[in-house]
Amino acid sequence: MKPHGSIPADFATIDGELRLGATRATDVAAGGTPCFAYDFGVVRARVARLRAALPAEVALHYAIKANPFPPLVAALAALVDGLDVASGGELELALPYKRHEVSFAGPGKRDAELEAAIRAGATINLESEGEAARALRLADQLQVRPRLAVRVNPAFQLKGSGMKMGGGASPFGIDAERVPALVRQLIVSGADWRGFHIYAGSQSLDPLALIATQAATISLAAELGDASGNAPPLVNLGGGFGVPYFAGDRPLDLEQIGAALAEALDLRPSILSDTGFAVELGRWLVAECGVYLTRIVDRKESRGEVFLVTDGGLHHQLAASGNFGTVVRRNYPIAIANRMASEPSETVNVVGCLCTPLDRLGDAVQLPHAQPGDLVALFMAGAYGASASPSTFLGHPAAREVLIDQ
Ligand SMILES: *Cc1c(COP(=O)(O)O)cnc(C)c1O
């Protein structure tokens, strides 16, 4: 039997209640449920740990798509070296904070998005030769020297990665073998060529796979620099650092990864000696800070099973329902936030309020006896939650979002 409160170590309790920073979960929920609460102290601690583990020369970027809640972005922008965006909307969100350390990736950038990035001096990570031609033409019209990097579609991919990007044909990046010609063309056109962006995958919990990918990325950047006759000013090494969502997942050994990266950078080919490096992380920075709080509306029994029916659901937290990038549904860590001191006493199913069998938040979980009015906490809700869920599906209200920073 899994213990009740198999919760991320970042969270403590007070008087049998879950605590977020100095605030009781019940006080947060009193403002209305369902609610995403983000404990910024958790993020601050993770940034500090990352800084300590990674070589000092590696810049840290936050990939906004993991959690674009404006107060969270504002707070994180002060702690990182750059913001990575993947749409015109995210670009707008990022520009007030880090004007010249914003990079813009993503396929299908419209002319208006390219233009906004060029005007703002953001770096555009080019996803195709066609996009490069459009960016150069727009920059010419605007009479602005564009900052352009080339996103590379490498021949390798991050092993054990949740969502694979790279390795074969891809909508992301330009096939490595075609990159040198494009770099030469960008330089001839007078663009401010910023270097390479090489992103090989996401959600890996395998430090050896991440280490191998980082080493392969550095080698590839050197090869492409040699082949294009130019040293890249910057190499964005991607990210891919995973977080433990499920029972049995082990958190990454960050110190092992940092030590290997320091060694790989020490031994890097000479063409990269003046190159700056960055990693771009989304979920590793924010997933663990978030708790989705939802209140039990009904407790019912059906053919011997108990169902706790909540006021939340997959329209806010799709990932926890198992319908976002997973093949087999597994439970996210879950607890009854106002009964943290109680032992688990029954096996129940926690479901959302949507009229679809997909809306499952916990299957056969061990929890203390809970009833209507009690508060369910679903952990690991800080990344790809509110903004990655179909919030208009079934017409329920959106979830509140709250940043707690004390
Ligand atoms: C989504 C994305 C990220 C962030 O991925 P995480 O798994 O959240 O760390 C980083 N870089 C790019 C290019 C992305 O598309």
The ligand as an SDF file (V2000), in Angstrom:
LIG
                    3D

 15 15  0  0  0  0  0  0  0  0999 V2000
    8.9860   22.6300  -24.6950 C   0  0  0  0  0  0  0  0  0  0  0  0
   10.3750   23.0660  -24.8990 C   0  0  0  0  0  0  0  0  0  0  0  0
   11.2490   23.1910  -23.8220 C   0  0  0  0  0  0  0  0  0  0  0  0
   10.8720   22.8410  -22.4190 C   0  0  0  0  0  0  0  0  0  0  0  0
   10.7320   21.4670  -22.2410 O   0  0  0  0  0  0  0  0  0  0  0  0
   10.6090   20.8700  -20.7590 P   0  0  0  0  0  0  0  0  0  0  0  0
   10.4020   19.4300  -20.9590 O   0  0  0  0  0  0  0  0  0  0  0  0
    9.4470   21.5480  -20.1210 O   0  0  0  0  0  0  0  0  0  0  0  0
   11.8660   21.2000  -20.0450 O   0  0  0  0  0  0  0  0  0  0  0  0
   12.5160   23.6370  -24.0710 C   0  0  0  0  0  0  0  0  0  0  0  0
   12.9080   23.9560  -25.3260 N   0  0  0  0  0  0  0  0  0  0  0  0
   12.0940   23.8460  -26.3890 C   0  0  0  0  0  0  0  0  0  0  0  0
   12.5960   24.1960  -27.7240 C   0  0  0  0  0  0  0  0  0  0  0  0
   10.8060   23.3980  -26.2230 C   0  0  0  0  0  0  0  0  0  0  0  0
   10.0070   23.2810  -27.2820 O   0  0  0  0  0  0  0  0  0  0  0  0
  1  2  1  0
  2  3  1  0
  2 14  2  0
  3  4  1  0
  3 10  2  0
  4  5  1  0
  5  6  1  0
  6  7  2  0
  6  8  1  0
  6  9  1  0
 10 11  1  0
 11 12  2  0
 12 13  1  0
 12 14  1  0
 14 15  1  0
M  END
$$$$
